[in-house]
Amino acid sequence: MLNLINKYLKGPARFFAVLAPLTMLVEVFMDLQQPTLMSDIIDVGVANGDMAYILRIGLKMVAFAVIGFIGGASCSLFACKAGVSMSGELRQALFEKIQSLSFSEIDHFKTSSLITRMTNDVIQVQNMLLMMLRIMVRSPLLCLGGIVMSYLLSPQLSLIFCVILPILIVSIYFVLLKSIPVFTQVQIRLDRVNTVMRENLLGIRVVKSLALEPKQFERFTGVNDALTEKSIQAQNMTFLLMPVVTLLMNASTVFILWAGGNMVILHNFEVGKIMAFVNYMVQITNSLMMTIGLVINISRAQASAERIDEVFATQPTIREDPRPQAPGNYDIEFRNVSFRYGQSGEPVLKNLSFTVRQGETLGIIGATGSGKSSLVNLIPRLYDVNTGQVLLGNVDIRKVGLEELRRNIGIVMQESILFWGTIQSNLCYGDENASENDLIRASADAQALDFIQALPQAFESPVEQRGRNFSGGQKQRLSIARTLLKKPKILILDDASSALDLKTESKLRAALIARARGSTLIVIAQRISAVMEADQILVLDHGEISAVGNHSELLQTSEIYRSIAVSQLGEEVVTYGSR
């Protein structure tokens, strides 16, 4: 945790982190003077009936209180600036790290857990820094200062600290040792709550349409109860310190009053000093109470820091070659490629070998789960192959710079994701320097221009989160237009027209073929009509290439392709087309 704080406490924030404890020293020093001054008022002013002395010392106490207030307020201000600045730097670095991770690492951590780490866990570390700069300075100084001042008042009475302090130190150590693993479990269970909540919100239409509210309520209740149970366990463990401290301090106060009272009777001690000693005991008690809160936050912050460090320590499996090569052209070759998700499990792609020349159109068709999306995800290196090679212009894509590779590949995923903003801002993710003519042309080719211009604000029309104010077909067309603006050398459409009607799909296909001259077009589709004009078509079956050829050839040679064609186009059309 300290390494994280030290690394991301930068610039002016580091200066504020130095100022905060210095100003806290002022507040602590002023607070420690108050009981002694009060003792002087009683033992000198009241005892001698000297009103002038009482007023002079009283004004001195007021002045010390004002100075202490200024010191404490300054400490809070500087600590806040340092803590918030550090957390901003940490959150930024964590976001950049997550962006550098490949799909494999993101799948490992899970989205909900990464969100928790960027929000709740970072806030825990931020709160810890705030407490370090305030309470971690104030509590020890107030405690040690109170002990020293008590010793100066009465060395005999201060021997009580030799008994209570070792007990407190052992108790705090024991609680820290036991509570950190428990708080780690709390954060893990918080991840599960976020997972269920996120799934419910993203799938709210499914939940409502299938009347799954009771089922979702049951799921959420289960993970929420588990989080509550573990949180109670963690809090109970730390709150055990509170009664221990209270018991010890109350017992100490009783002893001081008894022993001090006897000393007053024997004329070895003054009443004012007993009051001062009791006030120092109260200050010591308050500092120890603050230490308990600090222990709780240390436990939780340490657990959060370990989870953040886990992300930073993760090395992306997809790495840049130190000496990247530029491909000579954009021919794509799969050479004996096999791929699986994770380190174990069945391969989803098995020994694939095929070639697509630059400028050709490749269609990919097959049953659900046959590996179509997994195949195209390997081309821009969203995942790396387990065995074999994917070559671009006779260069292994692992030797091509990632920026060079992905700049020239445009991929429209199965799920069309739009971002909060406007239609124009979403399209400009493809090319931030796109002109109005570029936007119009890309939208027209994607068959989106008509519905965009029908909107009151056209390209400035708002897009809500995840594009929920557009239909599935509209989102698909906007996603295609965004990718077309990129002008990629390789355009991949992963079932990107599934929500379009046949007429619109036909117009889209014609526009893409016309636009993509000289570029490679890869189309994954469930419909034969979307791939039948391709130069070659891959038929995938359980991760293997069942057949390769054009439409006419596959009708003759592939039973799988022919059965799909018959089911979609009819026997007569297929028989006629195969002649």
Disulfide bonds with the S-S distance in Angstrom:
none
